[in-house]
Amino acid sequence: MTKHLAAYVATALAMLVLDALWLGLIAAPLYQQGIGHLMAPQPRLGVAALFYLLYPLGIVIFAVAARPAGAWRPTLLAGALFGFFAYATYDLTNLATLKGWPLWLSVIDIAWGCLVSAASAAAGRWAMDRWRTA
């Protein structure tokens, strides 16, 4: 396994676990309250799988691999910024184009994007640094 693959696997696993907790346990009532009328009865698993394959790759490319070994603060900042811009693109587009999309939900969702992306980048940084020293 290469250091980049190790970083990708760690980033993807962190993203999956954290997002499963967030979407499945913590924030489900918020999303139901805010956009329940727009939600599909069941998620489209193929589309979700594509997201969970691609998004961590973006975190690794732009936040983890682009920083030197041990650069924790820049990695966390880059991860948070990646999450901010990605989630803001989604949420602000929805605010601009969908009737009834709540502002409060966008604020929460963008904050979550920053947090989950920074945490996932941290997992990738840890794996990449560990690979380099192994």
N, C-alpha and C positions, 0 to 999 in steps of 0.2 A: 504494500500500500504506500502510495506517495504521501508526502506531507500535505499536498493540496486535497487529495482524496480524504485523508484523515480529517482535515478541516471541514470539508463538505459534509461528511457523515456526522460529525459532532454538531455542526451548525443545523443540519436538517433534523436531527433527533431532538435537539433543544427546541427548535421551532415547533415541531410536532407535539411534543409533550406540553410545552407552555400554552400553545394555542388550543390544544384539547382541553386543558384545564380551564382556560379563559372562556372558550366558546361553549364548552359542555357543562361547566359547573358555575362559574362566577358570573359571567355576563349574559348568559342565555336569557334571563328575564328582561334585561335591558333591551336587547335586540328585539325580543318578542313585543315589548311595549312600544318601542320606537318604530319598528319596520315590519312587525308581524304580518301586516296585510300584504307586504311585498314578498315575503319569504316563501320558498317552495316547501311543500310538505316534507320532502326528503332532499338532502343535498345531492347534487350531481357529483358522484364520487370520482368520475374520470376527470372532470374539470378541477375538482379539489386536489386530486393527485398531481395533476400538471402544475398547479400553483405550488404545492409543497415540494416539488422537484426543482422548479425554476427559482422561486424566491430565495431559498438558501444559497443557491448558486450566485445570485446577485450580491448577497451579503458577503460571501467568500471573496468574490472578485473585487468589490469596491471597498470593503471594510477590513477584511482579514489579510488577504494575500498582498494587498497594496501597502501594507505597513511592515516595518521591520520586526524581527523577533523581539518579544518582550515589550512591545509598544502597546501597553494595555490602554492607557488613556486615549491615544489617537484611534485605536480600534473601537473602543466603546463609543466615542464621539461619532466616528464615521458610521458605525452601525445604527446609532440613534438617528443620525441625519438621513441615512438611507431609508429607515422606517418612516421618518417624518415625511419625506418627499413622496414615497410610494403610497402611504396611506392617505396623505393629503390629496394626492391626485385622485384617488378613488372617491374619497368623501366629498371633496369640493365639487367634483364632477356630478356626483349624486345630488348635492345641494343645488347645483345650477340647473339640473335637468329633470329631477323627479319631484312631483307634487308630494308634499307631506313628509319629505325626508327631514328629520329633526336635527337642528344645529347642535343640540346638546349631545346627541349620539355621535356626531362627527368629531366633536372635541374629545370625547372619551376614546373613540376609535383611533384617532391620530395619536393620542397619548399612548395607547396600547401599542401601536405600531412602533413608536420610538422605543418603548421598553422591551418588547419582545425581540426586536431587531438587535438592540444593543446586547441583550442577554445571549442571544443566539450567536452574535459575533464573538462574545466572550468565550463561548464554548468552542468555537472554531479557532480562536487565538490560542486557547489552552492546548487543543489537539495539535495544532501546527507547531507550537513551541515545544511540546513534548516530543513530537516526531523528530524535530531538529536535534534534540539532546539525547535521543534514545540510541 
